[in-house]
Amino acid sequence: NGHAASTTPAATPAQLPLYMVPRKVPYFLLDCEKAFQLISPKDRLYAHHMYNAAWNGFGACAEQVSAESKPLFNFFNKFFTENSVKDIKSSAAAAGVAEDDVAMFIEFFAYLYTNAGNYLSFGDSKFIPSLDQAAFEKIVASVPNNAASHVATLKSLLGPLYDHGESKLSLAYPPAGTTSYYSENITEADVKIVNDFLISKDISMYNNRVFKTAENTFEVRFASADVKDGETFTAPSGATIKFVYGDYSSNMAGIVKALAGAKSAASNSTQEAMVQHYINTFKTGDINEHKQSQIQWVKDIGPVVETNMGFIESYRDPSGVRGEWEGFVAVVDKDQSVKYGKLVAGGDEFVARLPWGPEFEKDKFHAPDFTSLEVLTFASSGVPLGICIPNYDDIRENVGFKNVFLGNVGGAMNPNDKPAHVTDVDFEVYKKHFVAALSLNVGIHELLGHGSGKLLTENSDGTFNFDKSLVNPFTGKAVESWYKPGESWGSKFGSLANAYEECRAEAVSLYLGVESDILEIFGKSSKEEQFGTVHVLWLHMVRAGLVGLEMYTPETKQWRQAHMRARFCILQTLLRGENSILKIDHTENSLEISLDADRIQTDGHKAIGDLIKHLNIYKAMGDVAGGTKYFEDLTAVDDKFVKIRETIMKLRKPRRQFVQHHTRLNADGSDVELFKFEASAEGVVRSE
């Protein structure tokens, strides 16, 4: 997220439209119908129960976004359950509400639902309804069923709903923003005291939040169905730290109940063990049980139904160590997965081509299960394109990990929709090669990006996993830093870790994406096809780095999205490189980016090689000072790019959102029926 010391100013009238729900948001159905019907009834039952478990955690995700998000969901759920869209339109019209205002009311809920709260899942900035408050209230008051109750409930929500004041416009530590991972009265220094204590106890922070209950007194609240007080400790700093269990207790209890059904439908003993560990962790709050579930998940090779859940990604925690709830269920696409299997098979050889040498690479490449999936559901604040988990460093180092490509997410697009800031000439190449370039990017990023690189570590018994005479190539002296017992990549690099690691993985995809044998794995054999695919791979990345400025707040100099900060770093690397291959044409009302595709393999490749060498070696050594200075320099936004950002904001297009299937048991409970909804804001309402 980046640090921001200053307060985010309130939105001015001129800025306010930037925080309103955009019109004409493109909605796509996350279509899994064909794949779902091809699996066995038992596998469908397993998928159904895991689906229910995933969505029982959705309320916890909403609660993590903002204090008002879960109450807003509860309000809208009751409102739309008791009043159909048809009735709402009719009664609002009779009350004199404009048809367009009703559309904006529905669009706000759809946006709220697909982002799991009233802050963008991709960008962490607040959004408010695009209709005025009076019209919003009038619609609620006009409905035929239970209007008085809905109006009363809404009264306490309207303030937070429309609040665009100081410190409410983005997710961050107060006073720069707001966060639900910590109490409002907490400071960044307070969080460091608690985090350092938990690290000293070797307790992972993924499934807890921190609340300051008195001066120098804190509660660490663990997510669990069981509600109870735990131990109280005195930290070395003198702070009192109390463990409390039962955060999101009703959500966790619902997950546990759904998982009992999933266990009975599991396909093998490994899945049964995984589900049991899930039950244990969500019941008790023991994070080690979740780690055990992930070990079993990694060992469950090639399942028909792939699924994972928990507090996984830490992008939205200002300190970068606490995870957001996510749960997904998907069906494996066996044909597409063959390509990724070939990439895995060559993993050792491909990783050896990276420019940092064997001393800074894992002793053994853990060949993971890598599959392409058709997503049945993804219960979180957003739907990614690819995943590389688990995120526990010790499991990744010693057991392994899995990579997945979410094929129907990548396929949900309109090929004739020209991306902003791409030239007409490049768009013709883009249309022809984009799908292959996207698959190539995700495959290398997840497998060889996140899957590469060694952490130089001191073990608890005083031994080391590296030779202490190892030379730091940037100083010419023996390495002076490494990971001590209890330290992890995330705990050392904190809020910078996510953007830094995403940059490393994205840059690896560019560096290795030019290799002809890798391109052949993805079906690109001719020189013309390979040239076009590489061109689009690199163009797509630098364009993303440019539009990523939308996720930057100039007033606080704060990046709000890890992936976009990562891609901006790549953009800057190529712009600053010797003999830059990039060209940016900018006026107040127009902006285009292009690159010299003929020099990707020479000047471009050299610049990206230097970037990933620095990023990987600083990470390997746990050199926080060196890595931070290097990365922050490349992601600093100067006045020129602030001006470019202004043009981007004028010309921006809304991001696509997804409508998801529902599952339901048939009459005798022996099989599962699938329901789908139209790809629109109203489709989201009907699916909620």
N, C-alpha and C positions, 0 to 999 in steps of 0.2 A: 504493500500500500504506500510505502514511503512515509516519512515523518512530516508533520505539519505543526508548527508551534503556534501559529496564529489562528484566530477564530475565523470560520467561514462567514463572510458577510451575508446578510439577508439578500434574497433575490430582488432586484429592482423591477419595476413594471416592464422595462424593455427586456430583461432577462427571463421573466416569468414563463413565456411560452416554451423556453428550452426545458422547463421542468414539468410541462404538461404531457399527459399521455398523447403520443402522436396519433394522427389520423392515418387511415389506410395501412395499418400494421398488417404485414403478410402472415397469414396463418397457414400451417401445413399439418395434415394428418400424419402422425407418426405411425405409418401403416405396417402392421405385422400380421395381417389376417391370413395371408397365404402360408407363411411359415408356421403360424400357430396351428392351423388345421392339419398340417402334415405330421405333427408329433403325436405320440400316443396319448390316450385318455389319462393315464397315470402321470405322464409328464405335464399335461395340461393342469391336472389337479395340483401338482407341486408348484407350477407357475402361479396358479390362482392364489394359493395360500401365501406364497412369498410376495406376491403383488399386494395382498392385504396388509402384510407385515410392513412393507415399504411405505404404504400410504398412512398407516397408523403413526408413523414417525413424522409425517408432513407438518403436523401442528407444532412439533418441536422446532422444525426448520423455520416456520413462520415466527415463532417466538424468538428465535435467534436473530431475525432480521431487524425487528423494531418492537418496541413495547406495544404499539397499536396494531401490529399486523395480525396477530392471532384473534383479538377481539373483532377486527374487521372481517376476518374469515367467518367467525361465528355469526356475526350479523348477516352477512350476505348469504351464508348457507341457509339460515332460517328464512330469510326474505325470499330467496328464489325457490325454496322448497314449498312455501305457502302461496307463491304467486308466479304463474307462468310468464314467460316473456310476452306471449300474446296478450295476457291480461294487463301486464304492466304497460305495454304500448297503448292499449285501449284506454285505460283509466287515466294515464298521463295526458293523452290527447284531450280527453274530456275535461281535464283540469286546466287546459290551456297551455300545456308544456309543448314546446316545439319538438317536432320529430327528431331533429338533429341532436337536441339535448338528450333525448332518450337513448339515441345511438351512442352518445359519448358516455352516458351512465353505464351502459352495458360494456362498452369498450374499457372503461376504467376497471370494472371487476375482472374482465378477462386478463388484463395486464397484471393486475394484482395477483391473480391465481397463477399465471405462468411464471411470475417472478417470486412466488412464495412470500410476498410482502410488498410494501410500498416503496422499496428501494430497488433499483435495477440490479438484477443478478450479475449483469456484465457491465460494470461501471460504478456500482455502489452509490449512485446519486438518487435523490428522492424524486418521485413523480407524484403529481397531484391530478385530480380530475380536470378535464379540459372544459367541462361545463361549470358555470358559476355555482356558488354554494346555494343560492336561493332556488335555482332550478333543481339541484340535487335533492334538497329537502322537499320540494313540491312533489317530485316523483315518488318519494318514499311515502309521503302523506296521502297520495292519491290511490294507492293500491286497494283492491277490494277486500283482502284478507289480512286482518290483524294490523291494520295501519297504525293505530295508536301505540301499540307495543313497539313496533319498528321505529317510530318517530322518537319514542322515549329512549330506546337503545342508542339510536344514532346521535342523540344530543351530546353524549360524552365523547363521541368519536370525531365529530366535525372539526374540533379544534386541531387535534393532531393530523387529521386528514388533509387539511388545507394549509397547515403551518409551513410557510416557506421562509421562516425567520432565521436569525442567527444560529449557527451550529446545528441546523436541522436538515441541511441540504446534502450531506454525504455521511457515509459510515466511516468513523475514525475515532481516535481518542478525543474526549472532550478537552479543550473547547473547540477544536477544529471541526468536530462532527459529533455524531452520536453512535453508540454501540450497545447491543444487548448482551454481549459477552461479559460485561462488567457493569457494576452499579454506577449510577450517574456521578457519585461523589468520589470515584476512584481516580488516581493519577497514573501516568505511565510508570513513574518511579515505584508506586505501590505494587503495580503488576509485576515489575521486575523482582521485587522482594519475594512475592509468592512464587513466581516461576523458578527463581533460583533455589528456593526451598524444595519445591517439587522435584527439580532435577537432582538435588542432593539425595533425595529419597528414591530416585530412579522410578518416579511415577509419571507416566505419560499424561499429557494434558488434553488429549483430543476430546474426551467426553466430560469435561467440566467447565464451569463458569466461576467467576470470582466476584464476590460482593463484599464491600467494606461496611462493616456493621458498627464500628466505632473507631476512634483514632487508633491507628496501628493494630487494628483487629479485623480479621478477614474470615469469611466463610468460603471454602471451596466446595461448590455444589456439584455433585456427580449425578449424571443422568441414570435413573434407575426406577423400576416399578416399586421396589421396597423403599419405604420412607422411614428414615432413622438417623440419629446423630452418630457420628463416628468419633474418632480420636481428636483431641485438641493438643496442639504442639506449640512450643516456643521456638521461633526461628532464630538463627544466629544474630540476626539484626535486632532481636528483642520483640518482634511482632508476634502476636497471637494468631495462630492459624487453625481453624476448626474445620474438620471434614463433615459434610452433611450430605446425606443420600436422599434421593427422591425428586431431583429436578426432572421436569416433564413426566412426572410419575404416571399420569393417566395415559399419555402416549406410549410410554414404555410398557405398561400393562397390556395395552392393546396389541403391541408388537409380540409380546410373549405369547398371548393367546393365539394369534394367527400362526406363529411359528410351530406350535404344537401340531397343527394340521399339516404343515409343510413337512415336518419330520416323518409323519406316517406315510407320506407320498414320495419320500426321497428314493433315488434310484440305486444308491449303494451305501455302504457303511461309512465312507468318507463324508458324503453329504449329510448323513445322520449325525456324525460327530460334529461337523461344522454347525449344523442347526442347533444342536444341544449347547455348544459353546455360545452361540448367539443368544439363546434363551438365558443362559447363565449371566452373560454380561449385561443384558438389558434388564434382567430382574435385580441383580445385585449392584450394578455399577462398577464391577471389577474390570478394569481395562485389560488386565492380563488374559481374561477370558475372551475378550475380543481379539487379542493377538493370537490366541489359540485357534479361534475361528478362521483367521486369515491364513494360518499355516495349513489348516485342512483345505481351505479354498484353493490355495496354490497347488496342493496335491491332487485336487479333483480335476484331472486332465480330460479335456475333450467332452464335457457334459453336453447333453442335448439342450438343456435349459441352463443358462448361465445367470447367476444372480449374486449380488453383494450388497451389504448395507452396513450402516454405522455412521459415526461422526468422522468423516473421511478427509475432506479437503479443508485446508486452513487459510484459504485466500482472504476470507472476510474478517478474520480476527486481526485487530490492529497489531497484536504482538506476533502473529503468524504461527501459533502453535495449537490453537483450539479448532476442532473440526466442525464443519457444518453437516447436518444430517443429510444423507442421501441413501436411497435404496433403488436398485434397478433390477428388472427382470427382463431377460431377452432369450431369443431362440437363435442357435448357432446357424450361420450360413456356411454350410460345409464347402461349397464350391469356392467362394471368395477366400475362405480360411486357408485353402491350399497355398495361395500366394504368400500369405504371412508365414505359413509353415516353412516355406523355402527360405524366406528371409531369416527366420530363426535358425535354420540349419547352417546358414553361412555366417551366423553372428560372430563367432570367434574371429574369423578372417576379416569381416567388415570392421569390427571394433579396432583391430590391429592397425587399420589404415588411419585412425585418428591421430592428430599431430602432437600428442603429449607424451608418448613413450610408455613402455610397459611398467615403469616404476610407479606411475600415477594411474594405473588401470587395475581393475580387480584381478586377483590371481587366477580366478576361473570365471568365465562367463556362464552365468546360470541361464541355460536355454529355457525360456518360459513357454507356457501355453499361450499362443497368440491366435485369436479368432476374430472373425468378422461376425457381428451380431445384428439381428433384426430386433430392435428394442420393442418390447411389449409395453413397458412403462418405466419412467424415470421420475421418482418422487423426490424432488429437491427444488432449489431455486432456479435451476437452469438445466439444460440437456447438453452435455459435451459431445464432441465428435470422436474422441478417443480417450482411453483411460489406461494408466499404468499404476497398478496398486498391488499390494498394500504399501502404505507410506511409512511403515515402521522400518527404520534403517537397519535394525538388527535382523529382521526377517528377510529383507531384500538382500542383505549381504550373505546370510548364512543358509537361507532356505530357497529364496527366489521370489518371483513375482509373476504376474500375468499381465498381458497386454490385450486390449480389446479395441476394435474399430467398430463404431456404431453405424453400420452401413445405411440404414434407412434414415438416419439423421443427415448424413452426407448427401443422400439422394433426394432429400426434400428441398428442392430448389426449382426455380424457373430458369432454364438455360438461356432464355432470350432476354433476361433482365440484366442489363449492362451494369457492372459494378461502377460506383462513382470513381472518378479521377483516373480512369483507364482510357487510353486513346482508342479511336475507332479501329485503327489498324491492329492494335494489340487485342482488342475485343474479339476479333475473328480467330486469332490464335487461342485466346482464352476459352471460347466456346468449344473448340475442338479438343483441347487437352486438359481442361480444368478437373474433370472427375478423376482422371488418372493421376494428375499432379496432387490432388487432395489426398488420395489413397496413399500415394508415395510419401507425402509429408507426414501423415499420421503414423504410417508404419515405421518409418525411420525415427521419428520423434519419440514415439513411445518405447520402441524396442532398443534402439541403439543410442538414443539420446538419454532418456531417463535410465536406461539399463546399463549405461557405461559409467566409468569413473570410479576411483577408489577413494575411500575416506581413510586417511592415515590415523590409526587408532591405537591408544594405549589401553590394554586390557586390564581387567580388575585385578589380575594377579601380577601386574607390573611388567608383563611382556608387551611387545609391540608387533603390529602386523606389517612393519616395514623396517628396513635397515636404517639405524639412526645416523648413518653416514650419508644418507640420501641428500643430494644437493638440490637446493632451490634454484632453478634455472634463471630466476629473475635477479638473484643476488650473488650467485656463485658460491654461496656458503651453505653449510648443512642446514636442513630445515629446522626452524625454531618453534613451530607451532603444530599442533595436532589435536585430535579429539580425545579428551580425558574421559575416564569412566563416568557414565551417566549423561554425557553430552551427546547431542545429535546435531545433524546438519541444521534442522529447524530451530533448535534451541540456541545455537551459536549465532546464526545469521538473522534470526528473528523475522521482523516484518519484511526484510529484503529477500529472504530465502526463496519465496515462491516466484517472484518475477525473475530473479537471477537464474534459478533452475529452469524455468520455462524458456529463458533466452538460450541457455546452454543446449537444451533439447532441440529448440527450433533451429539454431545455428548448425547443429549436427545434421539435421535433415537437409539443409542446403549443401553442406560440405560433402556428405556421402550421396546426396541425390543426383550428382553428376556422374556417378559410376555406372558404366554401361551394363555390367552384369547385374546390378541391382535393378536398373531400368528394365532389363529383360524379364526379371521376375514379375514385374507389373505389366507385362505384355507389350512392352515397347522395344521392338527389335531393330527397326530401320533407323538410320542416322537422322532422317527427317523427323520421325516420331520422337526420338530421344531428345533432339534439339528443341522441339516444340514443348515437350513436357517439362524439360529443365527451365526453359524460358518462363513458362507459366508458374512453375514452382517458386522461382525467385521473384517474379513480378507480384504474385499474390502475397508473398511475405512482405515485401517493401511497401506495397499498397496498404497492407494491414498496419504496418508501422506508422504510416502517414495518418490514416483515419483513426489510429489509436489515440491521437491527440484529443479526440472527443472525450477520452477518459482521464484527461489531465485538467486540474483546476489551477489556473494561473494565480488566482488570489492567494492561495496557500502554498503554491509550488508542490502540489501533492498529486501523485499518480493514484488513481482509484481502481485500477485493474491490472493484475499481474501480467497476463498474456500480452496486453497491448503495450505495457512498458517494455516487455521483453522484445517485442517486434520493433519498437522505436529504437531500441539499442542496436538492433541489426541494421536498421535504416541509417542511423548515424555512423555506424562502422563503415558502411559502404560509401557514404557521402564523404567521410573524412579520409578514406583510404587513398593510397597513392594511385593516381590515374582512375578516379572514380568512374564507375560504370553507370551511375544514376543521373537522371535529368529531371528536375522539377520545374514546370512552367506554372507560374502563379501570378494572378491578378486579383483584385478585390473580389471579383465575382466568378472566377474560374480557377481550376486547379487540376493539373494532370501530371502524372508521374510515369516515366518510362525508363527502360534500361537498355544498355548495349548488350544484347544477347550473345554476340560473338565473343565478348570478353568475360563472360561468366566464368569459364573454366580457367582463366588466367588471373587477371587482376581481381575479379570478384572472389574467386576461390582462395587466393592468397590472403585477402583481407579477413574473410570468415575463418580461415584456419588460425590466424593470429588471435582472433576473438575467442574461439573456443579453447585454445591453448591456455590463455590467461584465465578464463572463467573456470576451467576444470582444475587447474593447478592451485589456484587460490582456494577453491572449494575443498580439494583434497587435503590441503594443509590446515584447513580450518582457520585460514588467515583472514579474519573478519576485517581488519583495518585495510589490508591491501585489496581484498575483493570489493569491499564497499567503495573505496575511493575510485577504483577502476570503473565499476558499474555505474556509480552515481555521476561520474563525469560524462559517460556516454548517454545517460538518460536525462541530463539537465536540459531544460527547454529554454532557449534564448528568445530574444524579442522577435527575431525573424520567424520562428516557428509558432510563437504566440499569435502573430499576424496570420500565418497559414491556418492556425486553428480556428480563427474567426471565420474564415472562408469555409472551412470544413463544417462548422456549426450551421452556417447558412444553407449549405447544400446537402446536409446529412439525410440519410434515408433510415426509416425505422428498421430495427433488427427483426428477423423472422421469429415467430413464436409457434408453439406446437399444441395441437389438440391430441389427446391420448385416448386409447381404447379403455373400455371397462370390461371386467370379467364377472361372471356370475355362475354359480352352480346350477345345474339343471334340476329338474323336479325331484329325482331320486338321489342326487348328490354324487352320481357316478361319473359325471363329465362336466365340462365347463363350456359355457356359451360366451361368445365375444360380441361386444357391442361397439359400434363406431359412430362418430359424430361428424357433422360437417366442419370443414376447415374454415372457421370464422369465429368472431368474438361470441356470437350466439351459440356456436357449437361448444365453446368452452363453458358457457353457462350451463348448457344441458349436460355436460360431462362432469360438472363439479360434484 
